[in-house]
Amino acid sequence: MDCRCRTEVGKPLVLLICGTLVYYHCVYRNSSLVSLVSDVFIVLLCSLAILGMLFRQMNISVPVDPLEWQISQDTANSVFACLANMVGAAESVLRVAATGHDKRLFFKVVIILYLLSALGRLASGATVAYAGLCLFCLYVFCQSPQPISACASQFRGRRDSTSSGQDIM
């Protein structure tokens, strides 16, 4: 149960940290997304090289099998099917709104597009994306079946029990 609690709290937290780093890199450093991707690959390559040298010094064999790094065909198909469904749903909403048969939908789409246009003039795209990421993480935290305080108490309880076991030894 507490492993599930960790993943429910950990995923949006990791997403928020990664989003903050992307926002910092793109907005405050005025760098492009290509620069960000290349910086990430440079850090990963250097980290893996250092770990490889460390493991070689400690005589630990690390299997480097690219087949273990591949995702399955079913996973790839499900990811692209999800993307295709989202694009298809957006296209069908815009098509129905453009025909004018559903006036409420038409006005909703026009109002949302106008608000997004005004928001785009006020803030940069990275700022809007970061705000959306923060709202999404807040939504995931709120939808969590177990409150964060319960997860924190489980972590504190486990840490207290391990530290008391170490004190006895």
C-alpha positions in Angstrom: 0.0 0.0 0.0 2.8 2.5 0.9 4.6 1.7 -2.4 1.4 2.8 -4.3 1.3 5.9 -2.2 4.9 6.7 -3.1 4.2 6.4 -6.8 1.0 8.5 -6.6 2.9 11.3 -4.9 6.2 10.8 -6.7 5.1 10.9 -10.3 3.6 14.5 -10.2 6.5 15.6 -8.0 9.1 14.4 -10.5 7.0 15.9 -13.3 6.9 19.2 -11.5 10.7 19.2 -10.9 11.4 18.3 -14.6 9.0 21.0 -15.7 10.7 23.6 -13.5 14.1 22.7 -14.9 12.7 22.9 -18.5 11.1 26.3 -17.7 14.3 27.6 -16.2 16.4 26.5 -19.1 14.1 27.8 -21.8 12.9 31.1 -20.2 15.6 32.4 -17.9 18.5 31.2 -19.9 16.8 32.1 -23.2 17.8 28.8 -24.7 16.0 26.7 -27.2 14.4 23.3 -26.8 17.2 21.8 -29.0 19.8 23.2 -26.6 17.9 21.7 -23.7 17.8 18.2 -25.3 21.5 18.4 -26.1 22.3 19.5 -22.6 20.3 16.6 -21.1 22.1 14.1 -23.4 25.5 15.5 -22.5 24.7 15.2 -18.7 23.4 11.6 -19.2 26.4 10.6 -21.2 28.9 12.0 -18.7 27.0 10.5 -15.8 26.9 7.1 -17.4 30.6 7.3 -18.3 31.5 8.2 -14.7 29.3 5.3 -13.4 30.9 3.0 -15.9 34.4 3.9 -14.8 33.4 3.6 -11.1 31.9 0.2 -11.7 35.0 -0.9 -13.6 37.2 0.2 -10.7 35.0 -1.8 -8.3 35.1 -4.9 -10.6 31.3 -4.8 -11.0 30.1 -6.1 -14.4 27.2 -4.1 -15.8 25.5 -5.7 -18.8 24.9 -3.3 -21.5 22.2 -4.9 -23.6 20.3 -2.4 -25.8 17.5 -5.0 -26.1 16.7 -4.3 -22.4 16.3 -0.6 -23.2 13.7 -1.0 -25.9 10.0 -0.6 -25.3 7.6 -3.2 -26.4 5.6 -2.9 -29.6 2.4 -2.9 -27.6 3.6 0.1 -25.5 4.6 2.0 -28.6 1.3 1.3 -30.2 -0.7 2.4 -27.2 1.2 5.7 -26.9 0.7 6.6 -30.5 -3.0 5.4 -30.3 -3.5 7.7 -27.4 -2.0 10.6 -29.3 -4.0 9.8 -32.4 -7.2 9.7 -30.3 -6.5 13.1 -28.8 -5.8 14.7 -32.2 -8.9 13.0 -33.6 -11.1 14.2 -30.8 -9.8 17.8 -31.2 -10.4 17.6 -34.9 -13.9 16.3 -34.5 -14.8 19.1 -32.0 -13.4 21.7 -34.4 -15.3 20.2 -37.3 -18.6 20.2 -35.5 -18.0 23.7 -34.2 -17.1 24.9 -37.8 -20.3 23.5 -39.3 -22.4 25.7 -37.0 -24.9 22.9 -36.1 -24.1 23.2 -32.4 -24.1 26.9 -31.5 -23.1 26.4 -27.9 -20.1 24.4 -28.9 -19.2 27.0 -31.5 -19.3 29.8 -28.9 -17.4 27.7 -26.4 -14.6 27.1 -28.9 -14.5 30.7 -30.0 -14.3 31.9 -26.4 -11.6 29.4 -25.4 -9.5 30.3 -28.5 -9.9 34.0 -27.8 -8.8 33.5 -24.2 -5.8 31.4 -25.3 -4.9 34.1 -27.8 -5.1 36.8 -25.1 -3.1 34.7 -22.7 -0.5 34.1 -25.4 -0.1 37.9 -25.8 0.4 38.3 -22.1 2.8 35.5 -21.3 5.3 33.4 -23.2 4.5 29.9 -24.3 6.9 28.4 -21.8 5.2 30.3 -18.9 1.8 29.1 -20.0 3.0 25.5 -20.3 4.7 25.7 -16.9 1.5 27.1 -15.3 -0.5 24.3 -17.0 2.0 21.7 -15.6 1.7 23.1 -12.1 -2.1 23.0 -12.3 -2.0 19.4 -13.6 0.3 18.4 -10.7 -2.1 20.1 -8.3 -5.0 18.2 -9.9 -3.2 14.9 -9.6 -2.3 15.6 -5.9 -6.0 16.4 -5.2 -7.3 13.3 -7.0 -5.0 11.1 -4.9 -7.1 8.7 -2.9 -4.8 9.0 0.1 -3.9 12.4 1.5 -0.3 13.5 1.3 -0.1 13.8 5.1 -0.8 10.0 5.3 2.0 9.3 2.9 4.3 11.6 4.9 3.4 9.9 8.1 4.1 6.5 6.6 7.5 7.7 5.5 8.2 9.2 8.9 7.1 6.1 10.6 9.3 3.9 8.5 12.3 6.2 9.0 11.7 6.3 12.8 11.5 2.5 13.0 14.7 2.1 11.0 16.6 4.7 13.0 15.5 3.1 16.3 16.7 -0.3 15.0 20.0 1.3 14.2 20.2 2.9 17.7 19.8 -0.6 19.3 22.7 -2.1 17.4 
